[in-house]
């Protein structure tokens, strides 16, 4: 029998259907791995072994009766931004200490209905605000990868660092994640995993703790492109409880991945050739272009002239929406409460103690740009820039099917290397934020290794609700890059 931890979701489903192993055995193998690895990686902040084994047993019962869901018996990690009925959900913030939702998010409900098993809740940057997973109340997540000949702890990227680290270290078969400015794709690139950010409105946001409501979108982190298709198939749905959920039928993504990319037109945005782009990222990008040429795709240069304004506009829009969304955390109804000498004092004390430094920074930024006298100069102008960015993509997509760019400007960096400089940290999102600003789907696929022995990813950007083409194109990178190394188990 192969090592159960190394199986893709597609392979595991086949093994379960053939009776090669049970859902209980498959789940137990992951629980055992979490027990031995999580102390070093800190990917899970809450393990739910009893719940996992109970769910696996029910999967075995259903399979014995011939009732099989698309993810039957597949053990998943759940980012601690998705509300789970009766299971602590905190967004990795002190202010939500002890909160146990009395309801299930639509995403997790879809997963459980498809037979998936919950292993526990995964670490993230507090309220999903960060690019390195160093801002969590429960401590930073460690990347399972290390530089060659160097024992320095590396960041897994953020905010979905726990999801990416757990999938890369084989602690779960796949994980849920969210992407507001690159928080699925950037950690996927840093950990050698596949990260898919769907079109805005493709996956319900109901029951997912909000950061920036017009940008947030849930998606999967997996080890293969096919697994990303399987996860999205289940996560995506129209949800009347979410007014931004789009009523578009969910296609069979694996079927849409079939066929060749020959004849497809691939766009290369010239504005993504930014100053200071490292030679190895530039070389990887060029290698990706050659792979598509070899596969029969037509390569054309496209222009996205407002790209240079995307990052500053994003860091106005996102904090403004965060400032509004986080106003509900006041110590009254749930979570942390720190008493004061008045109701205002209680609010102040609770928020001062409950929110971390990065969250406070973004709330202050957001409150400032929404304040009287500054709303037109900052927020309104940023929204106009956002419209221009969307128009750039609309124009470019008249002539191309997908676009190819780097995912990140560098491989994973060491802890503390950039956390002291917020601007330097924000620049990690330079290739990913445009996708969120325009509401488009994007995927990061492992494409190669850096000189220091770390994984690097390439990003594909697709047309709205055309995730099938995006996944088909993603397979080209996956197949051309071949099987990349796995991280050495230094934590064992």
MARMAR-672280 format. One line per field, with one value per residue (C-alpha): x, z, y. Coordinates in Angstrom, 2 decimals, m for minus. Example, Ala and Ser with C-alpha at 12.3 -4.5 7.8 and 13.67 -1.06 7.14 Angstrom:
2
c1 (12.30;13.67) .
c3 (7.80;7.14) .
c2 (m4.50;m1.06) .
***
This chain:
492
c1 (0.00;1.36;1.92;m1.59;m0.26;1.22;m2.03;m3.76;m7.49;m8.21;m5.94;m7.39;m10.94;m10.01;m8.37;m11.40;m13.80;m11.68;m11.64;m7.82;m8.20;m11.03;m11.84;m11.04;m7.54;m6.95;m8.03;m5.99;m2.83;m3.32;m4.14;m0.93;1.08;m0.46;0.44;4.11;4.52;2.24;4.36;7.11;4.92;2.01;m0.29;m3.29;m4.49;m7.28;m7.30;m10.62;m9.60;m12.81;m14.96;m12.70;m12.97;m16.74;m17.07;m14.76;m16.84;m19.97;m18.15;m17.29;m20.94;m22.12;m19.55;m20.64;m24.15;m22.86;m23.54;m20.44;m19.95;m17.34;m15.03;m16.18;m13.68;m11.19;m9.59;m9.34;m7.93;m10.25;m8.86;m10.01;m11.95;m14.78;m17.43;m17.91;m20.97;m19.96;m16.23;m14.16;m13.66;m11.50;m9.95;m6.78;m7.60;m7.61;m10.83;m12.75;m11.41;m13.72;m16.25;m18.14;m20.52;m24.03;m24.04;m21.94;m20.45;m21.85;m18.40;m17.87;m21.48;m20.93;m17.78;m19.46;m22.40;m19.88;m18.46;m15.30;m13.78;m12.64;m9.22;m9.25;m8.88;m5.85;m3.72;m3.78;m2.73;m5.12;m8.37;m6.48;m4.37;m0.82;1.45;3.59;1.41;3.36;0.39;m1.69;m2.66;m1.67;1.88;3.48;3.20;6.45;7.00;7.95;10.58;14.09;16.81;19.63;22.19;20.24;18.09;16.40;12.62;10.83;7.36;4.71;3.13;m0.18;m2.82;m3.56;m0.16;m1.60;m3.50;m0.45;1.95;m0.42;m0.97;2.74;3.70;0.95;m0.92;m4.17;m5.22;m6.27;m7.39;m9.83;m8.34;m9.38;m7.88;m8.37;m5.19;m3.27;m3.77;m4.32;m1.88;1.11;1.32;0.80;3.81;5.89;5.12;5.05;1.27;m1.58;m3.70;m6.93;m8.73;m12.13;m14.08;m15.67;m19.17;m18.37;m18.03;m20.34;m18.89;m21.72;m20.32;m16.78;m15.42;m15.06;m11.90;m12.77;m16.18;m15.79;m12.47;m12.67;m13.10;m12.74;m10.89;m8.78;m5.09;m4.19;m1.22;m2.42;m4.44;m6.95;m7.48;m8.14;m10.85;m12.41;m12.39;m13.85;m16.55;m17.83;m17.03;m18.75;m22.51;m25.16;m26.18;m29.22;m27.74;m24.88;m26.11;m22.81;m23.15;m23.76;m26.46;m24.34;m24.38;m21.30;m19.75;m17.84;m14.40;m12.51;m14.36;m13.53;m9.84;m9.83;m8.32;m5.28;m4.36;m3.30;m4.82;m5.31;m4.01;m1.83;m1.35;1.85;1.18;4.12;3.48;4.30;7.95;8.54;11.83;13.89;12.27;14.82;16.64;15.33;11.71;12.22;13.81;10.94;8.40;10.24;10.36;6.59;6.14;8.26;6.14;3.00;4.66;5.61;1.99;0.74;m0.53;m0.20;1.73;0.88;1.91;m0.95;m1.10;m2.70;m1.75;m3.30;m1.38;1.01;m1.91;m3.33;m1.31;m1.91;m5.61;m5.91;m4.37;m7.06;m10.08;m9.18;m8.44;m11.55;m13.76;m11.88;m12.49;m16.22;m16.36;m14.36;m16.50;m18.78;m16.10;m16.75;m16.85;m20.64;m22.11;m19.26;m15.53;m13.17;m14.48;m12.19;m14.15;m13.84;m15.23;m17.92;m19.35;m16.90;m14.08;m15.06;m15.03;m11.61;m10.06;m11.47;m10.24;m6.87;m6.21;m8.13;m6.65;m3.01;m0.68;m1.29;m5.08;m4.95;m2.75;m5.27;m8.28;m6.58;m5.74;m9.27;m10.96;m8.75;m9.58;m13.30;m13.33;m14.94;m12.73;m10.69;m13.37;m13.36;m9.59;m8.79;m11.60;m13.64;m10.51;m9.34;m12.69;m12.33;m8.86;m10.36;m12.85;m9.96;m8.09;m11.19;m11.54;m7.88;m8.55;m11.82;m9.98;m7.08;m9.38;m10.93;m7.76;m6.48;m7.89;m5.63;m2.65;0.63;2.61;4.86;2.95;5.44;8.49;10.67;10.71;9.75;11.70;12.84;10.71;11.27;12.98;10.18;7.72;9.38;8.66;4.94;5.57;8.08;5.58;2.75;4.89;4.59;1.10;2.29;1.38;m1.80;m3.90;m5.01;m6.93;m8.93;m9.51;m11.02;m12.88;m11.16;m10.10;m6.39;m4.31;m0.74;0.94;4.37;6.73;10.28;12.85;14.94;18.75;18.35;16.17;12.76;9.59;8.49;5.07;3.62;0.22;m2.51;m5.33;m8.61;m11.85;m14.78;m16.33;m13.91;m12.10;m12.27;m9.93;m7.70;m7.41;m6.75;m3.97;m2.62;m2.06;0.43;2.72;2.20;3.06;5.97;7.56;7.30;7.38;9.11;10.95;9.07;10.27;12.70;10.99;13.28;10.42;10.15) .
c3 (0.00;m0.84;1.95;2.54;3.27;m0.23;m2.07;m4.00;m3.38;m6.72;m5.82;m2.32;m3.64;m5.98;m3.13;m0.87;m3.60;m4.27;m0.57;m0.40;2.92;4.95;5.61;9.26;8.38;6.03;8.68;11.41;9.30;9.06;12.77;13.62;11.32;12.85;16.32;15.36;13.19;14.44;17.42;14.99;12.23;14.25;11.23;13.26;16.17;17.07;16.37;16.31;16.33;17.88;15.38;12.53;13.48;13.91;10.45;8.92;10.44;8.89;5.54;5.81;6.56;3.53;1.24;2.45;1.28;m2.06;m1.14;m2.09;m2.14;m4.31;m1.29;0.68;3.41;2.49;5.58;5.29;7.29;7.70;7.85;11.14;9.23;8.34;11.04;12.12;14.17;17.81;17.00;18.13;15.39;16.14;12.92;15.02;17.00;20.78;20.43;19.40;22.23;22.96;20.21;19.11;16.23;16.45;12.65;9.76;6.94;3.50;2.30;5.13;4.94;1.24;2.12;4.85;2.53;0.02;2.67;3.68;7.16;9.42;11.03;12.76;12.35;10.65;11.65;9.72;9.98;12.40;10.53;7.35;7.50;6.55;3.94;6.15;8.89;11.60;12.99;14.46;18.14;18.27;17.04;13.62;11.23;10.02;6.39;6.05;3.50;4.40;2.32;1.34;4.13;6.31;9.35;9.53;9.93;6.83;6.56;4.65;3.26;4.35;5.29;4.54;5.86;8.07;5.11;2.82;5.45;6.39;2.77;1.89;4.96;4.16;7.42;5.44;1.93;1.15;2.95;2.67;2.34;1.53;m0.80;m0.36;m2.08;m2.75;0.45;m1.36;m4.24;m2.42;0.33;m2.32;m4.22;m1.01;m0.13;m3.48;m3.45;m5.82;m4.76;m6.57;m6.05;m7.79;m9.43;m6.89;m6.24;m7.30;m3.69;m0.92;1.75;4.21;7.55;6.62;8.92;6.81;6.18;3.05;1.76;m1.87;m2.21;m0.03;m1.86;m0.56;m2.46;m1.97;m1.42;m2.74;m3.99;m7.60;m10.13;m10.40;m6.63;m6.86;m9.44;m7.12;m4.15;m6.12;m7.51;m3.95;m2.44;m5.23;m5.10;m5.42;m1.94;m1.33;2.11;0.37;m1.78;m3.72;m4.59;m8.35;m9.65;m12.26;m12.62;m11.24;m14.12;m13.91;m13.54;m14.12;m17.40;m18.41;m17.79;m20.51;m23.91;m25.08;m24.86;m28.51;m30.13;m26.80;m26.62;m23.60;m22.58;m20.99;m19.18;m19.93;m16.78;m14.60;m15.61;m12.61;m11.59;m9.35;m10.47;m9.55;m12.31;m11.17;m11.19;m14.65;m15.86;m14.42;m16.17;m19.48;m18.92;m18.44;m21.74;m23.51;m22.00;m23.46;m26.84;m26.82;m25.93;m28.99;m27.34;m29.03;m26.93;m27.12;m25.03;m23.38;m21.59;m18.21;m17.85;m14.42;m12.77;m11.04;m9.11;m7.95;m4.75;m3.36;m4.33;m2.68;0.55;0.66;m0.25;1.91;5.18;4.67;4.44;7.34;9.48;8.81;9.23;12.47;14.20;15.33;17.72;20.89;23.75;24.13;22.48;22.10;22.41;24.65;27.08;29.08;31.61;31.79;33.89;31.23;28.12;25.99;28.30;27.88;24.07;24.17;26.56;24.70;21.31;22.65;24.13;21.58;18.30;17.28;15.87;12.16;12.58;14.51;11.77;9.07;11.09;11.60;7.90;6.95;9.42;8.17;4.47;5.26;7.47;6.51;4.20;3.07;1.68;m1.80;m1.92;m0.99;m0.94;m3.85;m5.96;m5.15;m6.29;m9.58;m10.04;m9.33;m12.16;m14.49;m13.49;m14.31;m17.66;m18.48;m17.97;m19.94;m22.89;m22.73;m22.46;m25.82;m27.36;m24.89;m23.00;m19.92;m18.69;m17.25;m14.58;m11.61;m8.37;m6.03;m6.43;m4.43;m2.77;0.91;3.25;6.84;9.84;10.96;7.68;6.51;9.42;10.72;7.45;6.56;3.11;2.22;3.41;1.37;m1.80;m1.60;m3.06;m6.11;m8.65;m6.96;m5.86;m9.38;m9.61;m6.47;m7.51;m10.79;m9.19;m11.51;m10.94;m10.47;m9.75;m8.57;m9.70;m8.55;m11.47;m10.26;m7.52;m6.53;m6.32;m2.57;m2.97;m2.36;m4.45;m6.89;m8.47;m11.66;m11.70;m14.31;m14.48;m16.14;m17.38;m14.93;m14.15;m16.52;m13.87;m16.16;m18.71;m15.89;m14.49;m17.94;m18.48;m14.99;m15.90;m18.58;m15.89;m13.61;m16.33;m17.79;m14.39;m13.53;m10.02;m7.84;m4.62;m1.32;1.79;3.94;7.18;9.55;12.09;12.42) .
c2 (0.00;3.48;6.00;7.33;10.81;11.12;10.46;13.21;13.60;11.91;8.96;8.69;8.67;5.81;3.88;4.40;3.29;0.18;m0.68;m0.46;1.39;2.91;6.55;5.86;4.55;7.47;9.98;8.30;8.56;12.34;12.73;10.87;13.14;16.26;14.98;14.59;17.71;20.45;21.48;22.49;23.96;25.45;25.04;23.82;25.97;23.55;19.83;17.95;14.26;12.95;14.83;13.67;9.99;10.29;11.86;9.23;6.42;7.92;8.08;4.39;3.60;5.59;3.97;0.52;1.42;2.73;6.36;8.32;12.09;13.79;14.24;11.18;10.33;13.10;14.74;18.51;21.40;24.41;27.93;29.48;32.13;29.73;29.40;25.79;24.86;24.32;24.40;27.40;30.00;33.04;34.43;33.94;37.08;37.50;39.50;36.35;34.18;31.27;32.05;28.93;29.69;28.18;27.82;26.46;28.51;27.67;26.53;24.04;22.88;22.11;20.15;18.08;17.37;15.98;13.61;15.50;15.06;17.94;17.50;20.88;24.64;26.17;29.16;32.44;36.06;37.78;38.55;37.53;40.69;39.80;38.27;36.04;34.49;36.28;38.27;35.41;35.56;31.87;32.42;32.33;29.40;27.81;26.89;23.19;24.25;25.44;27.05;24.71;24.57;27.00;26.21;29.63;29.39;30.63;32.15;30.16;33.32;34.76;35.07;31.40;30.28;27.53;26.09;26.15;24.77;21.93;20.88;21.12;19.03;16.47;17.09;17.19;16.19;19.78;22.92;25.77;29.25;32.81;35.42;39.18;40.41;37.19;35.22;31.90;32.29;33.81;31.14;28.45;29.80;29.92;26.28;24.47;23.93;24.83;27.81;28.69;32.01;31.76;34.59;36.95;35.61;32.03;30.79;31.97;34.27;33.49;32.36;33.40;36.11;39.25;41.28;43.34;42.28;43.41;41.58;38.42;35.13;31.57;28.87;25.75;25.00;21.55;19.53;19.13;21.11;18.25;18.35;22.10;21.34;18.75;21.11;24.01;21.74;21.29;24.70;26.66;27.19;29.85;30.97;33.20;34.04;35.90;38.80;38.80;35.09;34.78;32.47;30.70;26.91;25.13;23.17;19.89;21.41;18.17;17.69;21.28;20.52;17.87;18.61;20.52;24.19;24.17;27.23;29.00;32.59;33.41;37.04;38.37;41.69;43.98;46.06;43.04;43.33;45.55;47.17;44.94;41.68;39.02;37.14;33.77;34.95;36.48;33.22;31.15;33.40;32.97;29.21;29.24;31.10;28.45;25.65;27.19;27.70;24.01;23.12;24.99;28.18;31.54;34.10;37.80;40.79;42.68;46.00;46.64;50.32;50.91;48.05;50.47;51.98;48.65;48.24;51.76;51.58;48.16;49.45;52.13;49.97;46.94;48.82;50.99;47.91;46.29;49.37;49.04;45.24;45.13;47.76;44.90;43.56;45.52;43.00;43.12;40.02;37.52;37.02;38.99;41.59;43.88;45.94;49.72;52.55;53.21;51.57;53.59;52.54;48.90;49.29;50.95;48.44;45.43;46.62;47.74;44.32;42.25;43.49;42.96;45.64;44.93;44.88;48.16;49.67;48.75;49.91;53.28;53.55;52.60;54.94;57.80;57.32;57.11;60.21;63.51;65.52;62.52;60.17;61.79;62.24;58.65;56.08;57.43;57.89;54.35;52.98;54.86;53.36;49.94;50.47;51.36;48.18;46.11;47.89;47.11;43.40;43.54;45.08;42.62;39.60;40.49;39.04;36.42;33.43;33.54;35.58;34.32;36.19;35.40;34.79;36.45;38.70;36.28;32.84;32.49;34.76;34.27;35.20;38.76;39.65;41.95;42.16;45.34;47.16;47.15;48.66;45.95;43.34;44.86;44.65;40.86;41.29;43.23;40.49;39.29;42.30;43.28;39.98;40.80;44.40;43.14;40.18;37.69;34.06;33.30;30.23;29.69;26.47;25.22;25.78;25.30;25.75;28.76;28.73;28.32;25.20;26.80;26.40;29.09;29.52;30.94;32.64;32.35;34.90;33.98;35.49;35.78;32.37;30.64;28.61;25.55;27.15;28.37;24.83;23.37;25.92;25.22;21.59;22.68;24.14;21.13;18.61;20.59;21.27;17.57;16.19;18.75;17.83;17.58;19.44;17.47;16.39;18.30;18.37;14.58) .
***
